[in-house]
Amino acid sequence: MKRAIFPGSFDPLTLGHYDIIMRGITVFDELIIAIGKNADKKYMFSLEERMRFISEAFKDQKQIKVLTYEGLTVDFCKKVDAAYILRGLRNPGDFEFEKAIAHTNRKLSEIETVFLLTSSGKSYISSSIVRDVIRNGGDYTGLVPDSVRVSK
């Protein structure tokens, strides 16, 4: 079985994430959406809200699991027996950043990183942009799956 994790904070889940996940399940037998917990990071949405957004968005996809983790991503991969890390790339800046992480992960373990380019119509969407739109009362509904509805 080809099992991959798709790690991130998903604060919140965006249509860009959704795009990569739906395309990722065509490549892997099982995809674990791994929500990282970082005590030093200030999140807009609680861990429970982020888990609910993701679980609801993919409730009909049996090959998707949603789990949380702390620490190194490669250690979590070993824990869940995942041989791959799936990452999405929106632009050249993402590639340079993700390439450095992938090389480090490969040095630390035997885990391969697989990159998918975000679909062109979604490449501008980021969680930080969505959070800014929400904070300022804008219409964010075209940037996120239907499961992400907030009253903040």
C-alpha positions in Angstrom: 0.0 0.0 0.0 1.3 3.4 -0.9 0.5 5.6 2.1 1.4 9.3 2.2 0.9 12.2 4.6 -0.1 15.7 3.7 1.2 17.8 6.6 0.2 21.3 7.4 -1.5 23.6 9.9 -4.6 24.0 7.7 -5.6 27.2 9.4 -8.0 27.0 7.6 -8.3 24.4 4.9 -8.3 26.2 1.5 -9.4 25.2 -2.0 -5.7 25.0 -2.8 -5.3 22.3 -0.1 -8.5 20.6 -1.3 -7.1 20.5 -4.9 -3.9 18.8 -3.9 -5.6 16.3 -1.6 -8.2 15.3 -4.2 -5.4 14.8 -6.8 -3.2 13.1 -4.2 -5.7 10.3 -3.6 -5.4 9.4 -7.3 -1.6 8.8 -6.7 -1.7 7.1 -3.3 -3.8 4.3 -1.8 -4.2 6.2 1.5 -3.6 9.8 2.3 -3.3 11.0 5.9 -4.0 14.7 6.4 -1.6 15.4 9.2 -2.4 18.5 11.2 0.7 19.7 12.9 0.5 21.1 16.5 2.9 23.8 17.3 2.6 25.3 20.8 4.5 28.4 19.7 2.2 29.2 16.8 -1.0 31.4 17.2 -3.8 29.8 15.2 -7.0 31.5 14.1 -8.9 28.3 14.4 -8.7 25.7 17.2 -7.4 22.2 16.5 -10.9 20.9 16.8 -12.3 23.4 14.3 -9.5 22.5 11.8 -10.2 18.8 12.2 -13.9 19.3 11.7 -13.3 21.4 8.6 -11.2 18.7 7.1 -13.2 15.7 8.2 -16.4 17.2 6.8 -14.8 18.2 3.5 -13.6 14.6 2.9 -16.3 12.6 4.6 -17.0 10.6 1.5 -13.3 9.8 0.7 -12.6 6.5 2.5 -8.9 6.6 1.6 -8.4 9.8 3.6 -7.7 9.9 7.3 -7.2 13.0 9.5 -4.7 12.8 12.3 -2.7 15.3 14.4 1.0 15.2 15.3 3.7 17.1 17.1 7.4 17.0 16.4 9.3 16.1 13.2 7.2 15.2 10.2 9.5 12.3 9.4 9.0 10.8 12.8 5.2 10.9 12.3 5.7 9.2 8.9 7.5 6.4 10.6 4.8 6.2 13.3 2.0 5.8 10.7 4.1 3.7 8.3 3.9 6.3 5.5 6.7 6.2 2.9 5.7 9.5 1.2 5.1 13.1 2.1 2.8 15.0 -0.3 3.3 18.7 -0.8 1.7 21.3 -3.0 3.5 24.0 -4.9 1.9 27.3 -5.8 4.9 29.2 -7.1 8.7 29.2 -7.4 9.1 30.5 -3.8 7.2 27.5 -2.5 9.5 25.2 -4.5 12.7 26.6 -3.1 11.3 26.4 0.5 9.8 22.9 0.1 12.9 21.6 -1.7 15.1 22.5 1.3 12.7 20.7 3.6 12.5 17.7 1.3 16.3 17.4 1.2 16.5 17.6 5.0 13.7 15.0 5.4 15.5 12.7 3.0 18.8 13.1 4.9 16.9 12.2 8.2 15.0 9.3 6.8 14.1 7.2 3.7 10.9 9.1 3.2 10.3 10.6 -0.3 8.5 13.9 -0.9 6.2 14.1 -3.8 5.2 17.5 -5.2 2.0 18.4 -7.0 1.5 21.8 -8.6 -1.7 23.5 -7.5 -4.2 24.0 -10.3 -3.7 27.4 -11.9 -7.0 28.8 -10.8 -6.1 28.1 -7.1 -2.4 29.0 -7.0 -3.0 32.4 -5.4 -4.9 31.0 -2.4 -3.1 30.7 0.9 -4.3 30.2 4.4 -2.8 33.5 5.4 -4.7 35.3 2.7 -7.9 33.5 3.8 -7.3 34.5 7.4 -6.8 38.1 6.4 -10.0 38.2 4.4 -11.9 36.6 7.4 -10.4 39.1 9.9 -11.5 42.0 7.7 -15.0 40.8 7.1 -14.5 39.9 3.4 -16.3 37.1 1.5 -13.9 34.1 1.8 -16.4 31.5 0.7 -14.8 31.2 -2.8 -11.5 30.4 -1.3 -12.4 27.5 1.0 -14.5 24.3 0.8 -18.1 24.5 2.0 -17.1 22.9 5.3 -15.2 26.0 6.3 -17.8 28.4 7.5 -17.1 30.6 10.5 -18.7 33.3 12.5 -15.6 35.1 13.6 
